[in-house]
Amino acid sequence: MTARKTGHFAVVVGFSMAFLTACGNNAPTRDLEGYPAEEIYARAEYEITQKDYGDAAQYFGEVERLYPYSDWAKRALIMQAFSYHRDKDYENARVSAQRFLDFYPADEDAAYAQYLLALSYYDQIDDVGRDQGLTFQALQALRAVIERYPDTEYARSAILKFDLAFDHLAGKEMEIGRYYLKRKHYAAATNRFRVVVEQFQTTQHTPEALHRLVESYLALGLVEEAQTAGAILGHNYQSTEWYQDSYKLLTGQGLEPKAFENNWLGAIYRQMIRGEWL
């Protein structure tokens, strides 16, 4: 039995002809009891090299079932999570990663397990449509990586993915807000754009959200709110097309960007422009 390094783990290479006969060409269909953990584990690693990740996950599961509490079982469990994730079986990837964290919370691979758990949510973000539950769960799991394992490579990657997931949530609010705005449901639209300005200020969507607030508030006849949104936009994003468009809208009605502090945007103005955190 030999070992070679590939990515995160050492791959064990070599298994007996008797084991090959027992397994055939597919995932285990008969009882592998009696075969050494090393051979079953090696077959699982072989399936990974063949990109048969689902079969690999089943072999890793056999290692854990037949040799519980062994070092092989521990290694197999984290690799099972990896294999399920590569197979895009995200639910089972989460289950395996969470079991590893439950059984081996202090292990050196706990950070990787937490990262896989986060990825199993993050990689589904584009498939969830307007249901943002998985995005919130991805943010929570990524935050756990960042806070619990700050000095690891996984934390650095998690920070980047956290920002992208956060931006994704803001983008969904903008998408819904535009939908309402296009249909002249101005009150509903302002609620969505307000969420972006209040909760997602660090994302790329804030300038457009402020401009859309100018549009919506003017349509509703809420002039002071529109002017205040324009003032915030002018102070923070004056060089953007969104400010230019808002400026034209306001001046076209004989108005100008100007902060009024007797509305919710006044609080945002004090926070963003004056640095007064309320």
QUIHU-V952273 format. One record per residue. SS is DSSP state (h for helix, s for strand, l for the rest). PSI is psi in whole degrees, 0 to 359 (none if undefined). BURIAL is + if it has 9 or more other ideal C-beta (glycine too) atoms within 8 Angstrom, else -. Layout:
ss->[SS	SS]
psi->[PSI	PSI]
burial->[BURIAL	BURIAL]
//
This chain:
ss->[l	s	s	s	s	s	l	l	s	s	s	s	s	l	l	l	h	h	h	h	h	h	h	l	l	l	l	l	l	l	l	l	l	l	l	l	h	h	h	h	h	h	h	h	h	h	h	h	h	l	l	l	h	h	h	h	h	h	h	h	h	h	h	h	h	h	l	l	l	l	h	h	h	h	h	h	h	h	h	h	h	h	h	h	h	h	l	l	l	h	h	h	h	h	h	h	h	h	h	h	h	h	h	l	l	l	l	l	l	h	h	h	h	h	h	h	h	h	h	h	h	h	l	l	h	h	h	l	l	l	l	l	h	h	h	h	h	h	h	h	h	h	h	h	h	h	h	h	l	l	l	l	h	h	h	h	h	h	h	h	h	h	h	h	h	h	h	h	h	h	h	h	h	h	h	h	h	h	h	h	h	h	l	l	l	h	h	h	h	h	h	h	h	h	h	h	h	h	h	l	l	l	l	l	l	h	h	h	h	h	h	h	h	h	h	h	h	h	h	h	l	l	h	h	h	h	h	h	h	h	h	h	h	h	h	h	l	l	l	l	h	h	h	h	h	h	h	h	h	h	h	h	l	l	l	l	l	l	l	l	l	l	l	h	h	h	h	h	h	h	h	h	l	l	l	l	l	l]
psi->[126	166	145	156	132	108	235	335	160	136	126	126	129	127	158	160	326	321	318	319	320	323	329	209	1	189	159	126	353	166	127	12	135	340	143	149	323	321	318	317	318	321	322	316	323	318	326	317	334	2	24	72	327	315	319	316	322	320	317	323	324	321	313	323	317	335	59	148	6	166	327	321	318	313	321	324	316	325	332	317	315	314	316	320	316	331	1	25	76	326	313	328	318	318	313	318	318	322	320	315	324	320	326	59	336	5	154	339	7	323	319	322	316	322	316	321	316	317	326	336	313	318	353	359	316	350	1	2	229	358	108	12	315	328	316	320	323	316	317	317	322	320	323	320	313	317	324	331	58	337	14	163	332	326	319	317	323	324	315	316	326	314	320	320	320	316	324	317	316	320	324	321	319	319	316	320	317	322	312	320	318	329	10	28	75	322	316	322	315	326	320	316	328	319	317	314	322	322	343	43	332	0	169	352	350	314	315	321	319	317	317	329	321	312	309	316	324	319	328	353	15	80	315	321	317	317	322	318	319	323	317	316	318	323	321	332	44	332	0	159	332	321	318	318	319	320	318	319	314	310	333	340	20	23	176	157	125	134	126	130	10	26	175	329	335	320	320	320	312	325	311	324	316	348	24	102	117	none]
burial->[-	-	-	-	-	-	-	-	+	-	+	+	+	-	+	-	-	-	+	+	-	+	+	-	-	-	+	-	-	-	-	+	-	-	+	-	+	+	+	+	+	+	+	+	+	+	+	+	-	-	-	+	+	+	+	+	+	+	+	+	+	+	+	+	-	+	+	-	-	-	-	+	+	+	+	+	+	+	+	+	+	+	+	+	+	+	+	-	+	+	-	+	+	+	-	+	+	+	+	+	+	-	-	+	-	-	-	-	+	+	+	+	+	+	+	+	+	+	+	+	+	+	+	+	+	-	-	+	-	-	-	+	-	+	+	+	+	+	+	-	+	+	+	+	+	+	-	-	+	-	-	+	-	+	+	-	+	+	+	-	+	+	-	-	+	+	+	+	+	+	+	+	+	+	-	+	+	+	-	+	+	-	-	-	-	+	-	-	+	+	+	+	+	+	+	+	+	+	-	+	-	-	+	-	+	+	+	+	+	+	+	+	+	+	+	+	+	+	-	+	-	-	+	+	+	+	+	+	+	+	+	+	+	+	-	+	+	-	-	+	-	+	+	-	+	+	+	-	+	+	+	-	-	-	+	-	+	+	+	+	-	-	+	-	+	+	+	+	+	+	+	+	+	-	-	-	-	-]
//
